[in-house]
Amino acid sequence: MSETKKKVLLAKPRGYCAGVDRAVVTVEKALAVHGAPIYVRKEIVHNKYVVTELEAKGAIFVNETDEVPEGATVVFSAHGVSPAVHDEAAQRNLKTIDATCPLVTKVHSEARRFASDDYQILFIGHEGHEEVEGTMGEAPDNMTLVDGPAHVQDIEIDPSRPVAWLSQTTLSVDETLETVDMLRAKFPNLLDPPSDDICYATQNRQKAVKEISQACDVMLVVGSANSSNTVRLVDVALEAGAGAAYRVDFAGEIDETWLEGATTVGLTSGASVPEILVNSVLAWLAERGYSDVEEVETIEEHLIFALPPELRRDIKAAGRA
């Protein structure tokens, strides 16, 4: 009998989403227009490679605005910031460029609208995540964090006031729906958001992983540990039937023992991951006999977001100078 041929099932879509691409280009364009250094509050996106590359070009990453010299330019990350952060920046006379993903901005707007109508807002998300901190900062007196299904039983609200739910954009679709079902069982009058909060790219990448997981002995997910959508892809792969699933930042982190006995390897990447990192994993796999690559596309993505308006003005002004 001939040896079973090794192959790679490459998920598509994968990698950069429109919001991440916009955020990374925002920092690059800001550096081109204003020159180095450009300060960035938090990681512009959750990916080690991207942050290191931007640092090499002159970006300086800080945790808070008080680390930025007065009057300097600071970019807010794709995950969004609270109104308090905007106020702090204004007090320090900082020039701000807001690279918040428009889909996160939409959730911020929903939070403000529900709060203005005196709704209690149950916000489904992961405690400590930057997107969660930014969104809950829009209406801190009205919002209660629900960190997954296990926390639903602990939620207590005022039964006399209306209640609605919102969610972090990068969660597992299935887990979020499970959480909402449990919340609705406890609070039957729970109101849904006007549109789905989980972003199109998160859903599409999870759908692509589900499509190929049952056929995979091992699923490799490229992305950083602090990337919520990347970590969720590992969970989704296992739940969908992959024999095993592992997350790596770089090809060099792959443990060869993971592939022992594996004929079919699945490969995908989180929404903050540039394609160069996927290509390096494909090269690593090819060196070990996995040279047959089949790309499995579940949906085409065409969405593009315009650069932040303040940056577009700066680019236009620089062109006139």
DAFEN-V519324 format. One line per field, one symbol per residue. phi: phi as a letter, one per 20 degrees, with the letter a starting at -180 (. if undefined). psi: psi as a letter, one per 20 degrees, with the letter a starting at -180 (. if undefined). burial: I if it has 24 or more other C-alpha atoms within 12 Angstrom, else O. Layout:
# DAFEN-V519324
phi->???
psi->???
burial->???
This chain:
# DAFEN-V519324
phi->.fffffbdddfbfbmgefffgffffgffffffednfedecemfgbebgffffffffeoedececffeeggnfecdeffencegffgfffffeleedceegggffgffgffffffffemfededeaegnffffffffffbgfddcedengfegfefccffedfccccbgfdefgfffffffgffffecgegefffbfeffgfgfffffffgfdffedfbdddeqefeegfffffffffffeoffbbcdcfcgfefegffegmeeddebbbffddffgfffffffffffdneeeddededaedcfcdffggffffffffffef
psi->pqpppqrpooppqrbprhhggggghggghghhgirqqpqpprpgrmpgggggghghijqoprhrhiipqpirppppriiqrrhhggggghhjkqoqoojpphhghghghhghgghhjkqppooorppiqhhgggghihmhiipppomrhiighipproiiqqqrqrqqikrpgghghgggghghhhnhjppqqhrphpqgggghhhghghhighjphpppoprqhjoghghhhggggghijqhrpqpqgrhiipphhhjpjpgppqprqrijpqhhhghhggggghikimiopopophqqpipppqqphhhhgggghhhi.
burial->OOOOOIIIIIIIIIIIIIIIIIIIIIIIIIIOIIOOIIIIIIIIIIIIIIIOOIIOOOIIIIOIIIOIOOOIIIIIIIIIIIIOIIOOIOOOOIIIIIIIIIIIIIIIIIIIOIIOOOIIIIIIIIOOIIIIIIIIIIIIOIIIIIIIIOOIOOIOIOOOOIIIIIIIIIIIIIIIOOIIOIIOOOIOOIOIIOOIIIIIIIIIIIIIIIIIIIIIIIIIIIIIIIIIIIIIIIIIIIIIOIIIIIIIIIIOOIOOOOIOOIIIIIIIIIIIIIIOIIOOIIOOIOOOOIOOIOIIOOOOOOOOOOIIOOIOOIOOOOOOO
